Amino acid sequence: MSRVCELTGKGPMTGNNVSHANNKTRRRFLPNLNDVTLQSEALGRGIKLRISAHALRSVDHRGGLDKFLAKAKDTDLSANALKVKKEIAKAQAAEA
């Protein structure tokens, strides 16, 4: 499993550990990824995703998975999330 958020594309970053003596050694900052099941209103089922805690807050802020994916850029989404976005768009078009 890669350490990349499926909704935002957030991945590992690099930086330095800095000691009291100002010695610097390289380190990695990993995103806070969680396995969650988000409910889709249009599909009527849950979607399993591996997303960061920041993305989970963003989904809640925007009003759910459907609304988040509607505004999300396709370049940021994983292949799985992009497939779900297209399914939701098709379901919403059929409903309207």
C-alpha positions as CSV (number, residue, x, y, z in Angstrom):
1,M,0.0,0.0,0.0
2,S,1.3,3.4,-0.9
3,R,1.2,6.2,1.6
4,V,-0.9,8.5,-0.5
5,C,-4.3,9.9,0.3
6,E,-6.9,8.8,-2.2
7,L,-8.9,12.0,-2.2
8,T,-6.3,14.8,-1.9
9,G,-3.1,13.1,-3.2
10,K,-1.2,14.1,-0.1
11,G,1.9,11.9,0.3
12,P,5.1,11.7,2.3
13,M,7.3,14.8,2.7
14,T,11.0,15.0,3.6
15,G,12.8,17.2,6.1
16,N,15.4,17.2,8.8
17,N,15.6,16.0,12.4
18,V,17.5,18.8,14.2
19,S,19.3,17.9,17.4
20,H,20.1,20.3,20.3
21,A,23.7,20.4,18.9
22,N,22.1,21.5,15.5
23,N,23.1,18.2,13.8
24,K,20.7,17.5,10.9
25,T,19.6,14.1,9.7
26,R,17.0,13.4,7.0
27,R,13.6,12.1,7.9
28,R,10.2,11.6,6.4
29,F,6.9,13.2,7.4
30,L,4.1,10.6,6.7
31,P,0.5,11.7,6.2
32,N,-2.0,10.6,8.8
33,L,-3.9,8.0,6.7
34,N,-7.0,6.2,7.9
35,D,-9.1,3.4,6.4
36,V,-12.7,4.7,6.4
37,T,-16.0,3.8,4.8
38,L,-17.8,6.9,3.5
39,Q,-21.5,6.8,2.6
40,S,-22.6,8.0,-0.8
41,E,-26.1,9.4,-1.0
42,A,-26.4,9.0,-4.8
43,L,-25.2,5.4,-4.8
44,G,-26.8,4.4,-1.5
45,R,-23.8,2.4,-0.3
46,G,-20.5,2.9,1.5
47,I,-17.2,3.4,-0.2
48,K,-14.0,2.1,1.4
49,L,-11.1,4.6,1.0
50,R,-7.7,5.3,2.6
51,I,-7.7,9.0,3.2
52,S,-5.8,11.5,5.4
53,A,-7.4,13.0,8.5
54,H,-7.3,16.4,6.8
55,A,-9.3,15.0,3.8
56,L,-11.9,13.5,6.2
57,R,-12.4,16.9,7.8
58,S,-12.7,18.4,4.2
59,V,-15.4,15.8,3.3
60,D,-17.4,16.7,6.4
61,H,-17.0,20.4,5.7
62,R,-18.2,20.2,2.1
63,G,-21.3,18.2,3.1
64,G,-20.4,14.6,2.3
65,L,-18.5,12.4,-0.2
66,D,-20.7,13.2,-3.2
67,K,-20.2,17.0,-2.9
68,F,-16.5,16.6,-2.2
69,L,-15.9,14.5,-5.3
70,A,-18.0,16.9,-7.5
71,K,-15.5,19.7,-6.7
72,A,-12.4,17.6,-6.6
73,K,-9.8,17.8,-9.4
74,D,-9.4,14.5,-11.3
75,T,-5.6,14.8,-11.1
76,D,-5.7,14.7,-7.3
77,L,-7.9,11.6,-7.1
78,S,-6.7,8.0,-7.1
79,A,-8.0,5.6,-9.8
80,N,-10.5,4.1,-7.3
81,A,-11.8,7.5,-6.2
82,L,-12.1,8.6,-9.9
83,K,-14.2,5.5,-10.7
84,V,-16.5,6.3,-7.7
85,K,-16.8,10.0,-8.9
86,K,-17.9,8.8,-12.3
87,E,-20.4,6.4,-10.8
88,I,-21.9,9.2,-8.7
89,A,-22.1,11.5,-11.6
90,K,-23.9,8.9,-13.7
91,A,-26.3,8.1,-10.8
92,Q,-27.1,11.8,-10.3
93,A,-27.7,12.3,-14.0
94,A,-30.1,9.3,-14.1
95,E,-32.0,10.6,-11.1
96,A,-32.5,14.1,-12.6
